[in-house]
């Protein structure tokens, strides 16, 4: 299977007034053509930051790629110039942003914003671009597309804006789609429609998808592999079935344990993970999860564990396993 995106030992740091802080640490992630990989974790764990770093959208400064590579095709996006990144953004790699109100231009009509992508990357004349936008609007479930083509973002609901963002991301049939909570603002019916649309695009064009979400149910139904992120650090990665049937890292077990089970029909008692994700300028020594971990050992407080592979294709960073044990 062809590797489309290969993130190797990626470190992202921010140089702030209070000092230098590490936002992503030694991130390794491969995505193959036609594959859907889930990226899960609590808010503040660095999932969106990883996606933004792939497209070079982090503000530099204060952000800095302190180490590692972001290999796409034969080039390294971590060292690509702005002109090269502009050619790639929206064309070869697209992103569905989590907050469409901040990602859409408030002073441009929504239809024109999507048409601009087609004119820039596909050189479509205005008439053909408009026709394609109307087709996309219908595909993502926007009623009366001719009317809403001329709406400004503030004239649409949050769900409608999200559909515009999805239409924009799918316009050029990208090789890689970074989907950051793509269905959060949508009702269940439209959510299923959008997921079907993404699967159809994937089947027709072999698009790879990085699916960033808090919803482990969506991961189970739509992804082949899943990476679990904590404090800018991927702590576990495996096939979806392995993660759900045999979670190894205490953090992954905590995420799954905080979900209601199908057998709990009345007053389910959820098991929350104690504490919260640490601030970037207050990261603990050793394993970043150890202050919240019910299974911590003395060595957890002193050093980061390396990668262990207790099972074939199942990676975990934890002192409980393999060479770390």
C-alpha positions in Angstrom: 0.0 0.0 0.0 1.4 3.4 -1.0 2.3 5.8 1.8 0.8 9.2 1.0 1.8 11.1 4.1 4.6 10.2 6.4 5.1 12.3 9.6 8.4 11.4 11.2 9.6 12.6 14.6 7.7 15.9 14.3 8.4 18.5 17.1 6.4 21.7 17.2 7.4 24.4 19.6 6.1 27.9 20.4 8.3 30.8 21.5 6.1 32.8 23.9 6.7 35.6 26.3 6.8 33.2 29.2 9.3 31.0 27.4 9.6 28.1 24.9 6.9 25.4 25.1 6.6 22.1 23.2 3.3 21.5 21.6 4.0 18.3 19.6 6.7 15.9 20.6 8.1 13.1 18.4 5.0 12.6 16.4 5.1 9.7 14.0 2.1 8.9 11.7 1.7 7.3 8.3 -1.4 7.5 6.1 -1.7 5.4 3.0 -3.7 6.3 -0.1 -7.3 5.4 0.2 -7.1 4.9 4.0 -9.0 6.6 6.8 -7.0 7.1 10.0 -8.7 8.3 13.1 -7.0 10.7 15.5 -8.6 10.9 18.9 -7.9 12.5 22.3 -9.3 15.1 24.7 -9.5 18.8 23.7 -6.1 20.4 24.0 -4.1 17.3 23.1 -2.7 18.7 19.8 -4.9 17.0 17.2 -5.8 20.2 15.3 -2.3 21.5 15.7 -1.0 18.4 13.9 -3.4 19.0 11.0 -2.5 22.7 10.8 1.2 21.8 10.8 0.7 19.6 7.7 -0.6 22.5 5.7 1.8 25.1 7.1 -1.0 27.1 8.7 0.6 27.6 12.1 1.7 31.2 12.6 5.5 31.4 12.3 6.6 33.0 14.6 5.7 32.1 17.4 5.3 28.5 16.1 8.4 26.7 15.0 9.0 23.2 13.5 11.8 22.2 15.9 12.5 18.9 14.3 11.2 16.1 12.1 9.7 15.7 8.6 6.2 15.9 7.0 6.7 13.9 3.9 4.0 14.2 1.2 4.8 12.5 -2.1 8.5 13.2 -2.6 8.7 16.5 -0.7 9.0 17.6 2.9 6.2 20.0 3.8 8.0 21.0 7.0 10.5 22.8 4.8 8.3 23.9 1.8 8.0 27.5 0.8 4.8 29.5 1.0 4.3 29.4 -2.8 4.6 25.6 -2.9 2.2 25.3 0.1 -0.4 27.5 -1.7 -0.3 25.2 -4.7 -1.0 22.2 -2.4 -3.6 23.7 0.0 -7.1 23.1 -1.2 -6.0 21.1 -4.2 -3.8 18.1 -3.2 -4.5 18.5 0.6 -7.7 20.0 1.9 -9.0 20.6 5.4 -12.4 20.7 6.9 -12.0 23.1 9.8 -13.6 22.6 13.1 -15.1 26.2 13.3 -16.5 27.3 10.0 -17.3 30.8 11.3 -13.6 31.6 11.7 -12.4 29.7 8.6 -14.8 31.4 6.2 -14.2 34.9 5.1 -17.1 37.0 6.6 -17.1 39.6 3.8 -17.3 37.2 0.8 -20.3 35.3 -0.4 -20.1 31.7 0.5 -20.5 30.5 -3.1 -17.8 32.8 -4.3 -15.4 31.4 -1.7 -15.8 27.9 -3.0 -15.7 29.0 -6.6 -12.4 30.8 -5.9 -10.8 27.4 -5.1 -12.0 26.0 -8.4 -10.8 29.0 -10.4 -7.4 29.0 -8.7 -6.6 25.2 -8.8 -8.6 24.0 -11.7 -8.6 27.1 -13.9 -12.4 26.9 -14.4 -14.0 30.0 -15.9 -16.6 31.8 -13.7 -19.6 30.1 -15.3 -18.4 26.6 -14.9 -17.0 27.3 -11.4 -20.5 28.5 -10.3 -22.2 25.4 -11.8 -19.7 23.1 -10.0 -20.3 25.0 -6.7 -24.1 24.5 -7.0 -23.5 20.8 -7.6 -21.3 20.6 -4.5 -23.9 22.5 -2.4 -26.6 20.0 -3.4 -24.3 17.1 -2.6 -23.6 18.4 1.0 -27.3 19.0 1.6 -27.6 22.7 1.2 -31.2 23.5 0.2 -31.9 26.2 -2.4 -28.2 26.3 -3.5 -28.8 29.1 -6.1 -30.1 31.3 -3.3 -27.5 30.4 -0.7 -24.7 30.8 -3.2 -25.1 34.6 -2.5 -25.4 34.3 1.3 -22.7 35.7 3.5 -21.5 33.3 6.3 -23.4 35.3 9.0 -26.6 34.6 7.1 -26.3 30.9 7.6 -26.6 28.6 10.6 -23.6 26.8 12.0 -24.6 23.6 10.3 -25.0 25.3 6.9 -21.6 27.0 7.3 -20.1 23.6 8.1 -21.5 22.2 4.9 -20.0 25.1 2.9 -16.6 24.3 4.5 -17.1 20.6 3.5 -18.0 21.6 -0.1 -14.9 23.7 -0.3 -12.7 20.9 1.0 -14.1 18.4 -1.5 -14.2 20.7 -4.5 -10.9 19.6 -6.0 -11.1 16.0 -5.0 -7.9 16.1 -2.9 -5.5 13.3 -2.4 -5.5 13.9 1.4 -8.4 15.2 3.4 -7.8 16.5 6.9 -11.2 16.3 8.5 -11.2 18.2 11.9 -14.5 17.3 13.7 -16.3 17.5 10.3 -19.8 16.6 11.5 -19.9 18.3 14.9 -22.4 21.0 13.9 -24.6 18.7 11.8 -27.7 16.7 12.8 -27.6 12.9 12.6 -29.3 12.6 9.2 -27.0 15.1 7.5 -24.0 13.7 9.4 -24.7 10.3 7.8 -25.1 11.9 4.4 -21.7 13.7 4.7 -19.9 10.6 5.8 -21.4 8.7 2.8 -20.2 11.5 0.6 -16.7 11.3 2.0 -16.7 7.5 1.5 -17.9 7.9 -2.1 -15.1 10.4 -2.8 -12.6 8.0 -1.3 -13.9 5.1 -3.4 -13.7 7.2 -6.6 -10.4 9.0 -6.1 -8.5 6.9 -3.5 -8.5 9.9 -1.2 -6.8 9.4 2.2 -8.6 10.9 5.2 -7.2 11.9 8.6 -10.4 11.9 10.7 -10.0 14.0 13.8 -12.9 13.5 16.3 -13.9 13.1 19.9 -16.6 10.6 18.9 -15.2 7.1 19.2 -18.4 5.7 17.7 -17.6 7.6 14.4 -14.0 6.2 14.6 -15.4 2.6 15.0 -17.6 3.0 12.0 -15.4 4.9 9.6 -11.7 4.3 10.2 -9.3 1.5 9.6 -6.6 2.6 12.0 -6.6 5.0 15.0 -4.0 7.0 16.7 -4.5 8.2 20.3 -3.0 11.6 21.2 -2.2 13.0 24.6 -0.4 16.3 25.2 1.0 16.5 21.7 2.2 12.9 21.9 0.8 9.8 20.2 0.6 7.2 23.0 -1.1 4.3 21.1 -1.7 3.3 17.5 -3.4 0.2 16.1 -6.1 -1.2 13.9 -9.5 0.1 15.1 -10.7 -3.4 16.1 -7.5 -3.9 18.2 -8.0 -0.5 20.0 -11.6 -1.3 21.0 -11.0 -5.0 21.9 -7.6 -4.7 23.5 -6.7 -1.1 24.5 -3.2 -1.1 26.0 -2.4 2.4 27.2 -4.1 3.5 30.4 -5.2 6.7 28.7 -6.9 4.8 25.9 -8.6 2.6 28.4 -9.7 5.8 30.2 -11.2 7.2 27.1 -13.1 4.0 26.3 -14.2 3.6 30.0 -15.8 7.1 30.0 -18.3 6.0 27.3 -21.7 4.5 28.1 -22.0 0.9 27.0 -24.9 -0.6 25.1 -25.7 -2.8 28.1 -26.1 0.2 30.4 -29.8 1.0 29.8 -30.6 3.0 32.9 -28.5 5.6 34.9 -25.2 4.5 33.5 -22.2 5.4 35.8 -19.4 6.7 33.6 -15.8 6.5 34.8 -14.1 9.9 34.1 -10.4 10.3 33.8 -9.3 12.2 36.8 -7.6 15.6 36.3 -7.2 17.4 33.0 -4.7 17.8 30.1 -1.7 19.8 31.4 -0.9 23.3 30.1 1.9 23.3 27.6 4.1 25.4 29.9 3.5 23.0 32.8 4.2 19.6 31.3 5.3 17.0 33.9 8.6 15.2 33.8 8.6 11.7 32.5 5.4 10.2 31.0 3.1 13.1 30.3 0.1 11.1 31.5 1.5 9.8 34.8 -0.1 12.5 37.1 -3.6 11.1 36.0 -2.6 7.5 35.5 -4.1 4.8 37.9 -1.3 2.4 36.9 1.8 4.6 37.2 5.2 3.1 38.3 8.2 4.9 39.8 9.9 5.1 36.4 6.9 6.9 34.9 7.8 10.1 36.7 11.4 10.2 35.4 11.5 9.4 31.7 9.4 9.2 28.6 8.8 5.6 27.5 9.7 4.6 24.0 7.7 2.7 21.4 6.7 -0.8 22.3 4.9 -3.3 20.0 3.3 -6.0 22.3 1.3 -7.2 19.3 2.0 -7.0 15.6 1.0 -3.6 14.3 0.0 -2.3 17.7 2.2 0.5 19.1 2.0 1.8 22.6 4.2 4.3 24.6 4.0 3.0 28.2 6.3 1.6 30.8 4.0 -1.3 31.3 4.9 -3.1 28.1 7.7 -4.7 26.1 11.2 -3.3 26.5 9.8 -0.5 28.7 8.4 -2.9 31.3 
